[in-house]
């Protein structure tokens, strides 16, 4: 099949959940399909990674979007636009023109749009469109607006932020309705989508675990002292919130009971967003966007992955990554959404800071429970969350949509 794929990021290096998903799916789909990839980039130096994607894609084109989203130009454009800020910051007139020309020139079986906010680049066409929403975006921003914060500017701008949430919700639904088929990454997201419009055609194609972390399993050498860690890309507000929860509300309880415990907060943008959290025993490890080895090393050496997530967000690739690497996971009921893991078998789930700390301490002190959880979680990932099987599920949907079987 001939597919035109649009992503709001270049899917390499695999430094965020979306990039991990897109890169691994492209890699597997390219075995039996011809893919043309149009991606947005923030920095010119990202062009050096195009060659990695050209190994799998017939053609790769990249288009510039602002490196810093909160520019005066973007804010003013949002104020006078029908679109929300999320669309405006990811809008490229050059890409819109290129997509139009590409669809006029080439005969594609379908267009794959990754996230609703790339949809404005697609003209009115007869070619089927598959829209993948990795999370329900308006819920993410609504959580941010409604969560308590000490920032004065957030309080002052709250009415405008609520207006923007409304605009996101309006356009997200509008683009779901425009697509021939919508893909969610979890059953919970699918049910939420259908609650807004029962006529939507929605399938579930979950996230998976990348091969690099699947390989960590045999190479793990945990630190001598118990090491609790959280790894993420801190450009995303839910991840910043979770890291703050771990540092301020969970780790202090653990440290009192296990004095030699240490905590690592690892990831892209960690120092820029979280430097103030650094205390004795708590280390901020900042990674460059291209430092995939740094990510692997954290999973290889840490003891327990603790994810005190509160904000909604599809399926958490970071949790699947920990499971694949053989690192036991303690998280919230929100954090485990979309992953078919059972409490006490493949994961430990808790929704209070004290209980998250208590379950983490249990894993530190009971090696039998620790090993049982790690082994069961690894088996779950192998059986249900490999990108090879996930790509086959997506390809089946491609063929249904391209043949008109909606």
C-alpha positions as CSV (number, residue, x, y, z in Angstrom):
1,X,0.0,0.0,0.0
2,X,1.0,3.6,-0.7
3,X,0.7,5.7,2.5
4,X,1.3,9.4,3.1
5,X,2.1,9.9,6.8
6,X,2.0,13.2,8.7
7,X,3.6,13.6,12.1
8,X,4.0,16.7,14.3
9,X,7.6,15.7,15.1
10,X,10.5,13.9,13.3
11,X,10.2,10.3,14.6
12,X,13.9,10.1,15.3
13,X,15.7,10.2,17.6
14,X,13.3,8.4,19.8
15,X,13.3,10.9,22.7
16,X,9.6,11.1,23.4
17,X,6.7,8.6,23.6
18,X,5.3,9.8,20.2
19,X,8.6,9.5,18.5
20,X,9.1,5.9,19.9
21,X,5.7,4.9,18.6
22,X,6.0,6.4,15.1
23,X,9.6,5.2,14.5
24,X,8.8,1.6,15.5
25,X,5.6,1.5,13.5
26,X,7.3,3.0,10.4
27,X,10.1,0.5,10.7
28,X,7.7,-2.4,10.8
29,X,5.1,-1.1,8.3
30,X,7.8,-0.3,5.7
31,X,8.4,-4.0,5.3
32,X,5.2,-4.4,3.3
33,X,4.1,-0.8,2.5
34,X,5.5,2.3,0.7
35,X,5.6,5.3,3.1
36,X,6.1,8.9,2.4
37,X,6.7,10.9,5.6
38,X,6.0,14.6,6.1
39,X,7.2,15.8,9.6
40,X,7.5,19.1,11.5
41,X,10.9,20.1,13.1
42,X,11.7,22.8,15.6
43,X,15.4,23.1,14.9
44,X,17.5,23.0,11.7
45,X,19.9,20.5,13.2
46,X,17.1,17.9,13.2
47,X,17.6,17.5,9.5
48,X,20.6,15.3,10.2
49,X,18.3,12.6,11.3
50,X,16.3,12.4,8.1
51,X,18.7,9.7,6.8
52,X,17.7,7.3,9.6
53,X,14.0,7.5,8.4
54,X,15.0,7.3,4.7
55,X,16.1,3.7,5.4
56,X,12.4,2.9,5.7
57,X,10.5,5.6,3.8
58,X,10.4,6.3,0.1
59,X,10.6,10.0,0.8
60,X,10.9,12.2,3.9
61,X,10.1,15.9,3.9
62,X,10.5,18.2,6.9
63,X,8.9,21.6,7.6
64,X,9.9,24.2,10.2
65,X,7.7,25.2,13.2
66,X,8.7,27.6,15.9
67,X,11.4,26.2,18.3
68,X,9.7,28.1,21.2
69,X,5.9,27.8,21.2
70,X,5.2,30.8,23.5
71,X,6.1,33.5,21.0
72,X,4.2,36.7,20.8
73,X,3.4,35.9,17.2
74,X,1.8,32.5,18.1
75,X,-0.1,34.0,21.0
76,X,-1.5,36.8,18.8
77,X,-2.3,34.4,16.0
78,X,-4.2,32.2,18.5
79,X,-6.2,35.2,19.8
80,X,-7.4,36.1,16.3
81,X,-7.8,32.5,15.0
82,X,-10.5,29.9,15.1
83,X,-7.8,27.4,16.0
84,X,-6.4,26.7,19.5
85,X,-2.8,27.4,20.4
86,X,-1.9,23.7,20.0
87,X,-2.8,23.9,16.3
88,X,-1.3,27.3,15.7
89,X,2.1,26.3,17.1
90,X,2.1,23.2,14.8
91,X,0.8,24.9,11.7
92,X,3.1,25.2,8.7
93,X,1.9,26.9,5.5
94,X,4.8,25.3,3.6
95,X,3.7,21.8,4.7
96,X,0.0,22.6,3.8
97,X,1.1,23.6,0.3
98,X,3.4,20.6,0.0
99,X,0.7,18.1,1.1
100,X,-1.7,19.6,-1.4
101,X,0.8,19.2,-4.3
102,X,1.8,15.7,-3.2
103,X,-1.8,14.5,-3.2
104,X,-2.4,16.1,-6.6
105,X,0.8,14.5,-8.1
106,X,0.7,11.0,-6.4
107,X,-2.1,8.4,-6.0
108,X,-2.1,7.4,-2.3
109,X,-4.2,4.6,-0.8
110,X,-4.6,6.6,2.4
111,X,-3.3,9.4,4.5
112,X,-2.2,8.6,8.1
113,X,-2.4,11.7,10.3
114,X,-0.6,11.3,13.7
115,X,-2.5,13.6,16.1
116,X,-5.5,15.8,15.3
117,X,-3.4,19.0,15.1
118,X,-1.7,18.0,11.9
119,X,-5.1,17.7,10.2
120,X,-5.2,21.4,9.0
121,X,-2.4,20.5,6.6
122,X,-4.7,18.2,4.7
123,X,-6.9,19.7,2.0
124,X,-10.4,18.4,1.1
125,X,-9.7,15.0,-0.5
126,X,-11.4,11.7,-1.5
127,X,-8.4,9.7,-0.3
128,X,-9.3,8.0,3.0
129,X,-7.8,9.6,6.2
130,X,-6.8,7.6,9.3
131,X,-6.4,9.9,12.3
132,X,-4.4,8.6,15.3
133,X,-4.9,10.5,18.6
134,X,-2.2,9.3,21.0
135,X,-4.1,11.0,23.8
136,X,-7.3,13.0,24.0
137,X,-5.6,16.4,24.0
138,X,-8.4,18.6,25.4
139,X,-8.4,16.5,28.6
140,X,-4.6,17.0,29.0
141,X,-5.0,20.8,28.8
142,X,-8.1,20.9,30.9
143,X,-6.2,19.0,33.6
144,X,-3.4,21.6,33.4
145,X,-5.9,24.6,33.7
146,X,-7.8,23.0,36.5
147,X,-4.9,21.8,38.6
148,X,-3.8,24.1,41.4
149,X,-0.8,26.3,40.7
150,X,1.1,29.2,42.3
151,X,1.8,30.9,39.1
152,X,0.3,34.5,38.9
153,X,0.2,34.4,35.1
154,X,-1.8,31.2,35.1
155,X,-4.4,32.8,37.4
156,X,-4.6,35.9,35.3
157,X,-4.8,34.0,32.0
158,X,-7.3,31.3,33.3
159,X,-10.3,32.6,31.3
160,X,-8.2,32.6,28.1
161,X,-6.8,29.1,28.9
162,X,-10.4,27.8,29.4
163,X,-11.3,29.3,26.0
164,X,-8.4,27.5,24.4
165,X,-9.4,24.2,26.0
166,X,-12.9,24.7,24.5
167,X,-11.3,25.4,21.1
168,X,-9.1,22.2,21.4
169,X,-12.2,20.1,22.3
170,X,-14.2,21.6,19.4
171,X,-11.5,20.9,16.7
172,X,-10.5,17.6,18.1
173,X,-14.0,16.3,17.7
174,X,-14.4,18.1,14.3
175,X,-11.3,16.3,12.9
176,X,-12.3,12.9,14.4
177,X,-15.5,13.4,12.4
178,X,-13.6,14.3,9.2
179,X,-11.4,11.2,9.3
180,X,-12.5,7.9,7.7
181,X,-11.3,6.1,10.8
182,X,-10.0,7.2,14.2
183,X,-7.5,5.3,16.2
184,X,-7.1,5.5,20.0
185,X,-4.3,4.0,21.9
186,X,-6.4,2.6,24.8
187,X,-10.0,1.3,25.3
188,X,-10.6,4.1,27.8
189,X,-9.8,6.7,25.1
190,X,-12.0,4.9,22.6
191,X,-15.0,5.0,25.0
192,X,-14.4,8.7,25.7
193,X,-14.3,9.5,22.0
194,X,-17.6,7.5,21.4
195,X,-19.2,9.4,24.3
196,X,-18.9,12.6,22.2
197,X,-20.1,11.0,18.9
198,X,-21.4,7.4,18.8
199,X,-21.2,7.4,14.9
200,X,-17.4,7.6,15.0
201,X,-15.5,4.6,13.7
202,X,-12.8,4.0,16.4
203,X,-10.2,1.3,16.7
204,X,-7.6,0.7,19.3
205,X,-3.9,0.3,18.4
206,X,-1.9,0.4,21.6
207,X,1.6,1.7,22.2
208,X,4.4,-0.7,22.6
209,X,8.0,-1.1,23.9
210,X,11.0,-0.4,21.7
211,X,13.5,-3.0,20.8
212,X,16.3,-1.1,22.6
213,X,14.6,-1.5,26.0
214,X,13.5,-5.0,25.3
215,X,17.2,-5.9,25.1
216,X,18.0,-4.3,28.5
217,X,16.4,-7.3,30.3
218,X,19.5,-9.5,30.0
219,X,22.0,-6.6,30.8
220,X,20.5,-5.1,34.0
221,X,23.0,-4.3,36.7
222,X,21.0,-2.3,39.3
223,X,22.8,0.1,41.6
224,X,24.0,-1.1,45.0
225,X,21.7,1.3,46.8
226,X,17.9,1.1,46.0
227,X,17.4,3.5,43.2
228,X,13.9,4.8,42.5
229,X,13.6,6.6,39.2
230,X,11.2,8.3,36.8
231,X,12.2,8.9,33.1
232,X,10.3,11.1,30.7
233,X,10.4,14.0,28.3
234,X,9.8,17.2,30.3
235,X,8.4,19.2,27.5
236,X,5.1,17.6,28.5
237,X,3.3,19.1,31.5
238,X,2.0,15.7,32.8
239,X,5.6,14.5,33.2
240,X,6.7,17.6,35.0
241,X,3.8,17.2,37.4
242,X,4.7,13.5,38.0
243,X,8.3,14.3,38.7
244,X,7.3,17.0,41.2
245,X,5.0,14.5,42.9
246,X,7.8,12.0,43.2
247,X,10.4,14.4,44.5
248,X,8.2,16.3,46.9
249,X,5.5,13.9,48.1
250,X,6.7,10.3,47.6
251,X,10.5,10.1,47.8
252,X,10.7,11.9,51.2
253,X,8.5,9.1,52.7
254,X,10.7,6.4,51.2
255,X,13.9,8.1,52.3
256,X,12.8,8.2,56.0
257,X,12.2,4.4,55.9
258,X,15.1,3.4,53.6
259,X,17.9,5.9,54.4
260,X,20.2,4.6,51.7
261,X,17.6,5.0,48.9
262,X,18.3,7.4,46.1
263,X,16.1,8.9,43.5
264,X,16.8,9.8,39.8
265,X,14.7,12.0,37.7
266,X,15.9,11.4,34.2
267,X,15.0,12.8,30.8
268,X,15.0,15.5,28.2
269,X,14.6,19.0,29.6
270,X,15.0,17.8,33.2
271,X,17.4,20.5,34.4
272,X,15.5,23.3,32.6
273,X,12.2,22.3,34.2
274,X,13.2,20.6,37.5
275,X,16.6,21.8,38.7
276,X,15.0,23.2,41.9
277,X,14.0,19.6,43.0
278,X,17.6,18.5,43.4
279,X,18.4,17.6,47.1
280,X,20.7,15.2,48.8
281,X,19.8,11.7,47.6
282,X,17.8,13.1,44.6
283,X,19.6,13.5,41.4
284,X,18.4,15.3,38.2
285,X,19.9,13.6,35.1
286,X,19.4,15.8,32.0
287,X,19.5,14.0,28.7
288,X,20.0,15.5,25.2
289,X,17.2,14.7,22.7
290,X,19.6,12.3,20.8
291,X,20.9,10.5,24.0
292,X,19.1,7.2,23.6
293,X,21.9,5.4,25.3
294,X,21.4,7.6,28.4
295,X,17.7,6.4,28.6
296,X,18.8,2.8,28.2
297,X,21.4,3.2,30.9
298,X,18.9,4.6,33.4
299,X,16.6,1.5,32.9
300,X,19.6,-0.8,33.2
301,X,20.9,0.6,36.5
302,X,17.7,1.6,38.4
303,X,15.8,-0.5,40.9
304,X,12.2,0.6,40.6
305,X,10.2,2.8,38.2
306,X,7.9,5.1,40.2
307,X,5.4,7.1,38.1
308,X,3.0,9.3,40.3
309,X,1.1,10.4,37.2
310,X,-2.1,12.5,37.6
311,X,-2.8,13.9,34.2
312,X,-4.6,11.9,31.4
313,X,-2.5,10.7,28.5
314,X,-3.3,7.7,26.3
315,X,-1.0,4.8,27.0
316,X,2.3,5.5,28.9
317,X,5.2,4.3,26.8
318,X,7.6,5.0,29.7
319,X,5.7,2.4,31.8
320,X,5.8,-0.2,29.0
321,X,9.5,0.6,28.6
322,X,10.2,-0.2,32.3
323,X,8.2,-3.4,32.0
324,X,10.2,-4.4,28.9
325,X,13.5,-3.7,30.6
326,X,12.6,-5.8,33.7
327,X,12.2,-2.8,36.0
328,X,9.1,-3.2,38.4
329,X,6.6,-0.4,38.2
330,X,4.6,1.5,40.9
331,X,2.1,3.9,39.4
332,X,-1.4,5.4,39.8
333,X,-4.6,4.1,38.3
334,X,-4.3,7.0,35.8
335,X,-0.7,6.0,34.9
336,X,-1.6,2.4,34.1
337,X,-4.6,3.4,31.9
338,X,-4.6,1.6,28.5
339,X,-2.2,-1.2,29.7
340,X,-3.7,-4.6,30.4
341,X,-1.7,-5.1,33.6
342,X,-3.2,-6.5,36.8
343,X,-2.6,-5.0,40.2
344,X,-0.2,-7.2,42.2
345,X,0.7,-9.3,39.3
346,X,2.4,-7.1,36.7
347,X,2.3,-3.7,38.4
348,X,1.6,-2.1,41.8
349,X,-1.1,0.6,41.7
350,X,-1.8,3.2,44.4
351,X,-3.5,6.6,44.3
352,X,-2.1,8.3,47.5
353,X,1.4,9.4,48.0
354,X,1.8,7.4,51.2
355,X,0.6,4.2,49.5
356,X,2.8,4.7,46.5
357,X,5.8,5.0,48.9
358,X,4.6,2.0,50.9
359,X,4.4,-0.2,47.7
360,X,7.8,1.0,46.6
361,X,9.3,0.1,50.0
362,X,7.7,-3.4,49.7
363,X,9.5,-4.0,46.5
364,X,12.8,-2.8,48.0
365,X,12.5,-5.2,50.9
366,X,10.9,-8.3,49.3
367,X,13.0,-9.7,46.5
368,X,10.4,-12.5,45.8
369,X,7.6,-10.0,45.1
370,X,10.2,-7.8,43.2
371,X,11.2,-10.7,40.8
372,X,7.7,-12.0,40.4
373,X,6.4,-8.6,39.3
374,X,9.3,-8.0,37.0
375,X,9.0,-11.4,35.3
376,X,5.2,-11.1,34.8
377,X,5.4,-7.6,33.4
378,X,8.1,-8.6,31.0
379,X,6.0,-11.5,29.8
380,X,2.9,-9.2,29.3
381,X,5.0,-6.8,27.1
382,X,6.3,-9.7,25.0
383,X,2.8,-11.1,24.4
384,X,0.8,-7.9,23.8
385,X,3.0,-4.9,23.3
386,X,5.7,-5.7,20.7
387,X,5.7,-3.3,17.7
388,X,5.8,-6.2,15.3
389,X,2.3,-7.3,16.4
390,X,1.0,-3.8,16.8
391,X,2.1,-2.9,13.3
392,X,0.1,-5.9,12.0
393,X,-3.0,-4.6,13.7
394,X,-2.6,-1.2,12.2
395,X,-1.9,-2.6,8.7
396,X,-5.2,-4.6,8.9
397,X,-7.0,-1.3,9.6
398,X,-5.2,0.3,6.7
399,X,-6.5,-2.3,4.3
400,X,-10.0,-2.1,5.6
401,X,-10.1,1.7,5.2
402,X,-8.4,1.7,1.8
403,X,-10.9,-0.8,0.5
404,X,-13.8,1.3,1.7
405,X,-14.9,-1.1,4.5
406,X,-15.6,1.5,7.1
